[in-house]
Amino acid sequence: MSNTSHEKATIYQADDFCYSRIEVSGLTWRFQKYAQFPNVARLEYTVRGKRKPQAAMMTIPAVVLDGWGHPTPPPKFGPPNKGIQATRRLSADPEWHNEFDAFLYGYLEGSKARVLLDLRKHDSKKAS
């Protein structure tokens, strides 16, 4: 549990395709029961540029880095072909996670970025 409010943080979260980046302020988190999940991470934060705080129950892979200004993860879409834009891989392809892992490890190796929370291997369905 993070009782400390992190002034600035960057959340990388997965969806069915790739990872997206959200810069937030006032981040705190705790693990709690939520619906059918006995051990879900509840993140509370305010999105950069917004005033209204929000909460997210993280049942998906996510990584939180300290501070803002971290790079954008690899894109979901490839270049348009004849005016049609398509994703670079199929939905739920494990290669999305492999690509993000390589991106993140490469970035962390060459920077002084600090990981605050890593939920990529966290199982929300297992009690703590």
N, C-alpha and C positions, 0 to 999 in steps of 0.2 A: 504494500500500500504506500502511496505517496501522499503524505500529509503536507508536503511542501508544494506550494503553487509555483510551477515553473513559468517564469515570465514570458519566455519565448520558446516554442518547440515546433518541430516539423513532424507531421504524421505521414508515413507512407502506408497506405492500406490497399489490400487486394480486392479485386472484384472477380467476376467470372473470367476476365481476360487478363488484365495486367494490374500494375500498381499505380495509384495516383498519389499526389503530394498535396497536403493541406498544411498551411502555416497557421499556428494558433498561439494564443496567449492565455495565461492563467490556467495552465493545464494541471489537473490533479487526476489521480486514478485510484481505484480500489477493486478488489475482487469480491463478487457477491453472487447469490443465486438470482437467476432471471429466467422466467418461463421454464422450459425443460432443461436449462443449463445450470448445473450446480456451482460452477466456478467461472463466471464470465467477467471479463475486465470492463468496468464502467469508467469511461473517460469523460471528464467534464472540462470544457474549454470554451473560448470565444474565438471564432475564425477571424483571421487577420482582416481588418477593414470593416468588421461588423461590430455591433454593440451588444447584441443579444447572446448571452451564454447558451450553450447547448450541451447535451449529454449523448454519448454513443455507447451502446453495448457492443463490444467487439467480440464477435464469434468468428471472425475471419482473420487471416494472417495480417499482422501489422507490425511496424517498427516505428519507434518514436526517437528522434534525435534532438539533442539540446540545441536551441537557437534557430534562427531563420537563415535563409540564403543558401540552403543546400540544393544540389542539382535536381532537375526534373528527371524522373525515371524514364526508361526506354518507352517510346510511344506505343499506343495500341494499334494505330493505323499505319499502313504502308503508304507509299505515294499513290495518288489517284491514277487509275488506268482507264482511259477513255471516259473520264468524268465520273467514274465510280470509285468510291473509296471503300476498301475492305480491311478487316483486321489482318494483322500479320500472321496470326495463328488461329486455330480453332478455339472455341470456348473450352475452358477447363483443361487446356493442354498443360501438362506439368512443366513444359519448357518456359512458360511465363514466370514461374517461380525460380527456376534455374537461372534465367536471364536476370531477374531482379537480384538474386543472391550474388551473382558475379558483379553486377553494377554496384551493389552496396559494399561488398568486401573491397572492391577496387577503390571506391571512394574513401572508405574508412582508413584504408592502408595509406593513402596519400594525403590525408587531412588530419586535423586534430579534433574532428567531430566526436561527440560522446553519445553513446546509445543510452537512453533513459529507460526504455522498455522494449523488449523484443517478444512479440506474441506469435512468431511464425511457427513455433513448435508447441505452443500452449494448447492444451485440450480443454475446452470449456465444458465438455461433457463429463470430465472426471472431477470428483470431489477433491478438494485440497487436502 
